[in-house]
Amino acid sequence: MVYNPPAFREQDLASLHEHITAVGLATLVTVGDDGPLVSHMPFLLDARSGRYGELAGHLARANPQWSASDFRKPALAIFMGADAYVSPSWYPSKQEHGRVVPTWNYATVHARGKLEIYDDPKRLAAHVARLTARHEGRFAAPWQVGDAPDDYVQSQLKGIVGIVLKIEVLEGKMKLSQNRPVADRRGVVDALRASDRPSDRGTAELMERRIGGSAALRQNT
């Protein structure tokens, strides 16, 4: 379980699923005899399966996580989104009383549940085709699995195992300065929007959604 004060909790299922799909890449954590096992991998979300959905991915067959994990225990997939350092100098309240400190804003969703492992070639091929279509779809000339020679694709499929995480617990933490006065939040948004760091600007966008969007910000300034 993640430490998640009420001000930062995201409980809307559609918003949690939207975050997972937008991020795509997750940190998968399982437990083995010697402690945690960790991999970073893309997942596909099936939002229609079960109460919270299920995640489909794959691991390299050489990766010990699939063979050394205790699958009687839940696995955890962490979808980390935008994040940004927040300077106290951006708060108008700094000028008023000075009782401010730095922090870090971020958006993350944690999906926990039991893992299923499979290595059926047809099922793996279908998974890889769906995963490829999901991420190639934004390109003008998307690459398809069928563009590669069939014998090469089959050899690649032999080097992976499929995994499915059936989500039993889904937690969202959107730490976006909700515990600060609105004026301080606006100060952070303005500073992050001016940053050269894409993740800073992404964090500003997430903050704007929670304080009425950029139009509302301009109206109330």
TORNU-896023 format. One line per 3 residues: number of its first residue (from 1); for each residue x, y, z of C-alpha. Coordinates in steps of 0.05 Angstrom, whole numbers, plus 32768, in hexadecimal, padded with zeros to 4 digits. Layout:
NUM	X/Y/Z; ...
***
This chain:
1	8000/8000/8000; 8018/8046/7FF1; 8016/807F/8023
4	7FDD/80A8/8007; 7FBF/80E2/802F; 7F77/80F2/801E
7	7F88/8133/7FF9; 7FB0/810C/7FC6; 7F84/80CF/7FBA
10	7F68/80C3/7F74; 7F2F/8092/7F78; 7F0B/809C/7F35
13	7F14/805B/7F0F; 7F11/807B/7ECA; 7F48/80AC/7EDF
16	7F74/8074/7EFA; 7F6C/804D/7EB9; 7F7A/808B/7E90
19	7FBB/8095/7EB7; 7FD1/804D/7EAC; 7FC4/8051/7E61
22	7FE6/8094/7E5A; 8025/807E/7E7F; 802B/8039/7E61
25	806C/8025/7E82; 806A/8008/7EC8; 8099/7FF0/7EFE
28	8086/7FA8/7F0F; 8098/7F92/7F55; 8092/7F4A/7F6E
31	80B0/7F25/7FA9; 80DE/7EE9/7FA7; 8106/7EC2/7FDA
34	813D/7EF7/7FDA; 810F/7F33/7FDC; 80F1/7F62/7FA8
37	80F8/7F56/7F5D; 80EE/7F91/7F2F; 80E4/7F9C/7EE4
40	80D0/7FD8/7EBA; 809F/7FC6/7E83; 8064/7FDD/7E59
43	801F/7FC3/7E6A; 7FDD/7FC2/7E45; 7F9F/7FD0/7E6F
46	7F5E/7FA9/7E65; 7F2E/7FD6/7E8B; 7EF3/7FA6/7E7F
49	7F11/7F6B/7EA5; 7EFC/7F65/7EEE; 7EED/7F9F/7F1D
52	7F2D/7FC6/7F10; 7F46/7FA9/7ECF; 7F83/7F7F/7EBF
55	7FC8/7F8D/7EA3; 7FEB/7F66/7E6D; 8036/7F67/7E61
58	8072/7F3B/7E55; 80B7/7F2D/7E72; 80F6/7F14/7E52
61	80FC/7EC9/7E5E; 8142/7ED7/7E79; 8125/7F06/7EAE
64	8123/7EDF/7EF0; 80E7/7F07/7F08; 80B5/7ED8/7EE6
67	80D5/7E99/7F02; 80EF/7EB0/7F46; 80B2/7ED6/7F5F
70	8081/7EBB/7F92; 8040/7EC2/7F6B; 8017/7EB0/7FA7
73	8025/7EF8/7FBD; 8009/7F35/7F99; 8033/7F5A/7F66
76	8035/7FA5/7F5F; 8037/7FCE/7F1F; 8049/8018/7F29
79	8036/804A/7EF3; 805D/8089/7F02; 8045/80C6/7EDC
82	805D/810E/7EDB; 8086/8128/7F15; 80A6/816A/7F29
85	80CF/818A/7F5F; 80A9/81C3/7F81; 80D0/81FE/7F9C
88	80B3/8224/7FD7; 80C8/8264/7FB5; 808D/825A/7F85
91	805A/8261/7FBE; 803D/82A7/7FCA; 8036/8291/8012
94	8082/8292/8018; 807F/82DD/8016; 8047/82DE/804A
97	8064/82B2/8081; 809F/828A/8067; 8085/8248/8083
100	8090/8220/8044; 80BD/81E7/802F; 80CF/81C3/7FEE
103	80A8/8186/7FD7; 809F/8159/7F9A; 805F/8152/7F73
106	804E/8113/7F4C; 8018/80E6/7F31; 8019/809B/7F38
109	7FEA/8060/7F35; 7FF8/801D/7F58; 7FD6/7FDE/7F40
112	7FDC/7FA1/7F6D; 7FC5/7F59/7F60; 7FD9/7F12/7F50
115	8003/7F02/7F12; 7FF6/7ECD/7EDF; 802F/7EB4/7EB3
118	8026/7E94/7E6E; 8051/7E82/7E33; 801E/7E6B/7DFE
121	803B/7E84/7DBB; 7FF9/7E99/7D9D; 7FE4/7EBF/7DDB
124	8028/7EE1/7DDF; 8025/7EF4/7D95; 7FE0/7F13/7D9F
127	7FF8/7F3A/7DDC; 8036/7F55/7DB8; 800A/7F69/7D7C
130	7FDA/7F90/7DA9; 8013/7FB1/7DCF; 8035/7FC6/7D8E
133	7FF4/7FE1/7D71; 7FE7/8009/7DB0; 802A/802E/7DAD
136	8035/8031/7D62; 7FEF/804C/7D55; 8004/8094/7D5F
139	8036/8092/7D24; 8025/80A2/7CDC; 8044/8061/7CC4
142	803D/8031/7CFF; 806A/7FF4/7D03; 8045/7FB1/7D08
145	805D/7F6E/7D21; 8050/7F52/7CDC; 8084/7F81/7CBF
148	80BA/7F54/7CDC; 80C9/7F0E/7CC0; 809E/7ED9/7CE0
151	80D9/7EAD/7CF5; 80F9/7EE9/7D17; 80B9/7EFA/7D3C
154	80B1/7EB1/7D53; 80F8/7EB1/7D6D; 80EB/7EF1/7D94
157	80AB/7ED5/7DB2; 80D2/7E9A/7DCD; 80FB/7ECB/7DF6
160	80C1/7EE7/7E1E; 808B/7ED0/7E4E; 8047/7EF1/7E56
163	802C/7F0C/7E97; 7FE7/7F23/7EAC; 7FDB/7F4B/7EEC
166	7F93/7F47/7F02; 7F89/7F88/7F29; 7F6D/7F7E/7F6E
169	7F80/7FC1/7F8C; 7F88/8002/7F64; 7FA3/8040/7F86
172	7FAF/8085/7F6A; 7FD9/80BA/7F8A; 7FD9/80FF/7F6A
175	8005/8129/7F96; 7FF9/816C/7F74; 7FFB/81A0/7FAC
178	7FB2/8196/7FBF; 7FC6/81A3/8007; 7FDE/81EA/7FF6
181	7FB4/8229/7FEE; 7F9B/8236/7FA8; 7FCA/8271/7F9F
184	8006/8245/7FAF; 7FED/8211/7F7E; 7FE7/8245/7F47
187	802E/825C/7F56; 8047/8215/7F4D; 8021/820C/7F0B
190	803E/824C/7EEF; 8085/8238/7F00; 807E/81F1/7EE5
193	805E/8208/7EA4; 809B/8233/7E97; 80CB/81F8/7EA2
196	80F3/81D7/7E6A; 80E8/8193/7E8B; 80AD/816E/7E6A
199	809A/814B/7EAB; 8095/818F/7ECE; 8065/81A7/7E99
202	803E/8166/7E9D; 8037/8170/7EE8; 801E/81B7/7EDD
205	7FE8/819B/7EAE; 7FD1/8169/7EE3; 7FCF/81A0/7F17
208	7FA6/81CD/7EE9; 7F71/8197/7EE2; 7F67/8197/7F2C
211	7F60/81E2/7F34; 7F32/81F0/7EFA; 7F60/81EE/7EBE
214	7F8A/8225/7E9F; 7F4E/8250/7E8C; 7F34/8251/7ED4
217	7F7A/8262/7EEB; 7F7C/82A0/7EBE; 7F37/82B6/7ED4
220	7F47/82B3/7F1E; 7F8D/82D2/7F1B
***
